Amino acid sequence: MTRFDDEAFDFDLLLAGRIKIGHLLHRYGPAANLISEDFIRAWVLHNIEESGETEKFVPKQFEQARHG
């Protein structure tokens, strides 16, 4: 992770732990009171699931992009 503050968090996608092949940036800020606690919980769960799956699909996408 290269940034984690009140406006955003991000991280680099690395190949072999050292070659940067991508960057993921999440930005956020104040919102109207239309967002419920259920929405926030669902969003957090989505991010946990997404992060857990990243290692399964990013290498495949990288190989497809490399070899066309």
C-alpha positions as a Markdown table, in Angstrom:
| # | Residue | x | y | z |
|---|---|---|---|---|
| 1 | Met | 0.0 | 0.0 | 0.0 |
| 2 | Thr | 1.4 | 3.4 | -0.9 |
| 3 | Arg | -1.4 | 5.6 | 0.4 |
| 4 | Phe | -4.0 | 5.3 | 3.2 |
| 5 | Asp | -5.6 | 8.5 | 4.4 |
| 6 | Asp | -8.9 | 10.4 | 4.7 |
| 7 | Glu | -9.2 | 10.7 | 0.9 |
| 8 | Ala | -7.9 | 7.4 | -0.6 |
| 9 | Phe | -6.1 | 4.2 | -0.3 |
| 10 | Asp | -4.2 | 2.4 | -3.0 |
| 11 | Phe | -1.7 | -0.3 | -3.7 |
| 12 | Asp | 0.5 | -1.6 | -6.5 |
| 13 | Leu | 0.1 | -4.9 | -8.3 |
| 14 | Leu | 3.5 | -6.5 | -8.4 |
| 15 | Leu | 4.8 | -9.4 | -10.5 |
| 16 | Ala | 7.2 | -11.6 | -8.6 |
| 17 | Gly | 7.0 | -9.1 | -5.8 |
| 18 | Arg | 9.0 | -6.5 | -7.5 |
| 19 | Ile | 7.8 | -5.6 | -11.1 |
| 20 | Lys | 4.9 | -3.1 | -11.0 |
| 21 | Ile | 2.2 | -4.3 | -13.5 |
| 22 | Gly | -0.7 | -2.2 | -12.1 |
| 23 | His | -2.1 | 0.1 | -9.6 |
| 24 | Leu | -5.4 | 0.1 | -7.8 |
| 25 | Leu | -6.7 | 3.4 | -6.3 |
| 26 | His | -9.8 | 3.7 | -4.1 |
| 27 | Arg | -10.9 | 7.3 | -3.5 |
| 28 | Tyr | -13.6 | 8.3 | -1.1 |
| 29 | Gly | -15.1 | 11.4 | 0.6 |
| 30 | Pro | -18.1 | 12.7 | 2.4 |
| 31 | Ala | -21.5 | 11.5 | 1.2 |
| 32 | Ala | -25.1 | 12.5 | 1.8 |
| 33 | Asn | -26.9 | 10.6 | 4.6 |
| 34 | Leu | -28.4 | 8.3 | 2.0 |
| 35 | Ile | -25.8 | 5.6 | 2.7 |
| 36 | Ser | -27.1 | 3.0 | 5.2 |
| 37 | Glu | -25.2 | 0.8 | 7.6 |
| 38 | Asp | -26.3 | -2.2 | 5.5 |
| 39 | Phe | -24.7 | -0.6 | 2.4 |
| 40 | Ile | -21.4 | 0.1 | 4.2 |
| 41 | Arg | -21.3 | -3.5 | 5.5 |
| 42 | Ala | -22.0 | -4.9 | 2.0 |
| 43 | Trp | -19.3 | -2.6 | 0.5 |
| 44 | Val | -16.7 | -3.8 | 3.1 |
| 45 | Leu | -17.6 | -7.4 | 2.4 |
| 46 | His | -17.2 | -6.8 | -1.3 |
| 47 | Asn | -13.8 | -5.4 | -0.8 |
| 48 | Ile | -12.7 | -8.3 | 1.3 |
| 49 | Glu | -13.9 | -10.8 | -1.3 |
| 50 | Glu | -12.4 | -8.8 | -4.1 |
| 51 | Ser | -9.0 | -8.6 | -2.4 |
| 52 | Gly | -9.1 | -12.3 | -1.8 |
| 53 | Glu | -9.7 | -13.1 | -5.4 |
| 54 | Thr | -7.2 | -10.7 | -7.0 |
| 55 | Glu | -4.3 | -13.2 | -6.8 |
| 56 | Lys | -6.4 | -15.6 | -8.8 |
| 57 | Phe | -7.2 | -13.4 | -11.8 |
| 58 | Val | -4.5 | -10.8 | -12.1 |
| 59 | Pro | -1.7 | -13.2 | -13.2 |
| 60 | Lys | -4.1 | -14.7 | -15.9 |
| 61 | Gln | -4.9 | -11.3 | -17.2 |
| 62 | Phe | -1.2 | -10.4 | -17.3 |
| 63 | Glu | -0.3 | -13.5 | -19.3 |
| 64 | Gln | -3.2 | -12.9 | -21.7 |
| 65 | Ala | -2.1 | -9.3 | -22.2 |
| 66 | Arg | 1.5 | -10.4 | -22.7 |
| 67 | His | 0.8 | -13.0 | -25.3 |
| 68 | Gly | -2.2 | -11.5 | -26.9 |
